[in-house]
Amino acid sequence: MERLRATAPVGVCLDTCHTHVAGYDLVSAEGYEETIRQAGATVGFDAVRIWHCNDAKAARGSKLDRHEQIGKGTMGLEPFRRLLNDKRFAHAAFIAETPVDEPGDEERNVRVLKSLVE
């Protein structure tokens, strides 16, 4: 990122499922703060322009990238509540990147995410 910034605008997209299955803790309050602190220290909060929001079918640290409906996977709702209300990401876009298992899943996931915003 540092090399590119001199020649082009650079931003980062983080993915909740990818972060979780890579082993980072977004689920516990303490783990969330540590994970977000690490993101801020490595890429910087301002560089995070987009979050792909999706729950995970697999366990934390499993390295299995299997997206799940918001609140129906191994992460639950609280990480999304924390993330959507985190002032450090007030500038970022949040995109529901969830599977479509049944008609209406996309709308339901967006509705769930919106309901978590305080």
Backbone torsions as a table, in degrees:
resi	resn	phi	psi	omega
1	MET	NA	-41.7	-178.7
2	GLU	-61.2	-40.0	179.4
3	ARG	-67.0	-37.3	-177.8
4	LEU	-75.8	-32.9	-175.5
5	ARG	-55.5	-30.7	-179.2
6	ALA	-70.4	-22.3	-175.7
7	THR	-119.0	-17.5	-177.2
8	ALA	-154.7	150.8	174.3
9	PRO	-66.3	137.5	-176.5
10	VAL	-128.0	134.1	175.0
11	GLY	-135.2	169.5	-176.4
12	VAL	-124.7	140.1	171.0
13	CYS	-113.2	121.5	175.3
14	LEU	-106.2	150.7	-176.6
15	ASP	-123.9	127.2	-175.8
16	THR	-63.7	-43.6	179.1
17	CYS	-64.9	-46.0	-179.0
18	HIS	-60.4	-41.6	179.4
19	THR	-62.1	-46.8	-178.4
20	HIS	-62.1	-51.7	-176.3
21	VAL	-73.8	-16.0	173.4
22	ALA	-76.5	-11.0	175.8
23	GLY	112.0	-2.8	178.8
24	TYR	-81.5	140.1	-176.2
25	ASP	-91.6	108.6	171.1
26	LEU	-102.8	-8.3	-170.7
27	VAL	-81.7	-51.7	179.6
28	SER	-78.8	153.2	179.9
29	ALA	-60.5	-43.2	-179.5
30	GLU	-67.6	-42.9	179.5
31	GLY	-64.2	-40.3	177.7
32	TYR	-57.9	-50.1	-178.1
33	GLU	-60.7	-41.1	179.4
34	GLU	-67.1	-43.0	179.6
35	THR	-63.1	-45.3	-179.4
36	ILE	-68.0	-36.8	175.7
37	ARG	-59.3	-42.8	178.9
38	GLN	-64.1	-40.1	177.5
39	ALA	-61.9	-43.9	178.6
40	GLY	-63.3	-38.5	-178.5
41	ALA	-73.1	-28.8	-176.2
42	THR	-94.0	-51.1	-177.4
43	VAL	-108.0	-19.7	-178.4
44	GLY	89.0	140.7	-177.9
45	PHE	-62.4	-39.5	-178.3
46	ASP	-64.2	-28.5	-178.6
47	ALA	-74.1	-22.5	179.9
48	VAL	-77.7	102.7	-176.2
49	ARG	-97.7	-24.6	-175.8
50	ILE	-141.5	140.4	168.2
51	TRP	-116.7	126.9	168.0
52	HIS	-86.5	119.1	-177.5
53	CYS	-100.3	118.7	175.6
54	ASN	-158.7	142.0	175.3
55	ASP	-77.5	175.4	-176.7
56	ALA	-121.2	137.7	173.5
57	LYS	-77.2	-29.0	-174.5
58	ALA	-99.1	163.9	-179.0
59	ALA	-73.4	157.3	175.7
60	ARG	-57.9	134.4	178.3
61	GLY	83.4	-0.2	-175.6
62	SER	-74.9	-20.2	-177.2
63	LYS	66.6	14.9	178.7
64	LEU	-99.1	109.1	-177.6
65	ASP	-83.4	86.7	179.0
66	ARG	-128.3	104.8	-177.8
67	HIS	-72.2	150.3	-180.0
68	GLU	-135.5	162.6	176.7
69	GLN	-59.4	146.1	-179.5
70	ILE	-58.4	124.9	177.8
71	GLY	83.6	-1.7	-177.1
72	LYS	-112.4	9.8	-178.5
73	GLY	-116.0	-157.6	-176.2
74	THR	-77.4	-8.1	179.9
75	MET	-92.8	-39.5	-176.7
76	GLY	80.3	-169.7	-174.7
77	LEU	-87.2	-31.6	-171.9
78	GLU	-57.8	-40.9	178.6
79	PRO	-59.4	-35.3	-179.9
80	PHE	-71.8	-38.2	176.2
81	ARG	-60.9	-47.4	179.0
82	ARG	-60.1	-48.9	-175.8
83	LEU	-63.7	-46.9	-177.2
84	LEU	-67.2	-21.1	-179.3
85	ASN	-107.2	7.4	-179.1
86	ASP	-79.6	114.0	-176.9
87	LYS	-60.3	-24.0	179.1
88	ARG	-65.8	-17.2	179.7
89	PHE	-118.9	23.8	179.9
90	ALA	-60.7	-25.5	-179.0
91	HIS	-84.9	-11.5	-171.4
92	ALA	-87.2	155.1	172.2
93	ALA	-91.5	146.6	178.1
94	PHE	-120.6	121.1	-175.8
95	ILE	-118.0	125.8	174.9
96	ALA	-75.3	117.4	-180.0
97	GLU	-120.8	68.0	-173.2
98	THR	-112.7	158.7	178.3
99	PRO	-68.1	155.2	173.7
100	VAL	-110.1	95.8	-179.8
101	ASP	-90.6	-31.1	-179.4
102	GLU	-140.3	154.0	176.2
103	PRO	-55.4	137.1	179.5
104	GLY	92.9	-6.4	-179.4
105	ASP	-59.5	-41.3	-179.0
106	GLU	-59.6	-48.8	-179.1
107	GLU	-64.1	-40.6	-179.5
108	ARG	-62.4	-43.6	-179.7
109	ASN	-64.6	-40.9	177.6
110	VAL	-65.0	-41.4	178.3
111	ARG	-61.3	-43.7	178.7
112	VAL	-61.1	-47.2	179.6
113	LEU	-60.3	-45.8	179.8
114	LYS	-60.5	-35.1	-177.9
115	SER	-68.2	-17.7	-178.4
116	LEU	-88.3	-11.6	-178.7
117	VAL	-78.4	126.4	-179.0
118	GLU	-95.3	NA	NA
